[in-house]
Amino acid sequence: SGRPCNVTDLLGFHLSENDALFVREDGCPRRCRCQGVADAYSKGSQCSEISQDPTVQAGVGLTDAKDPRGAWCYVDPGQCLDEEQSTVFPQRFLSYKVCSYLMEVG
């Protein structure tokens, strides 16, 4: 995408010389990361698909309580290209894309 980015600590299983590195068009993903701090409902400290709806309790294990947009977490403002203000906690910002950076490929 025209921005410099370093790749470090690249690990994988069964990699060979013929494998290639796929670079996303987004900026460096290490800038965009979960804050590690949960909200009053014990949500958002790490990537999770749990609904942001305050009536959904974290840790209950309800399969129908997933966020329709996927996994998300709270992030520092100005660090993620897709950040958006939380509708439940307007002083917090969240990102879905940060959780896609953490997905394992294979």
Secondary structure as GFF3:
##gff-version 3
##sequence-region A 1 106
A	DSSP	beta_strand	73	75	.	.	.	ID=ss1
A	DSSP	beta_strand	84	85	.	.	.	ID=ss2
A	DSSP	beta_strand	93	95	.	.	.	ID=ss3
A	DSSP	alpha_helix	97	101	.	.	.	ID=ss4
###
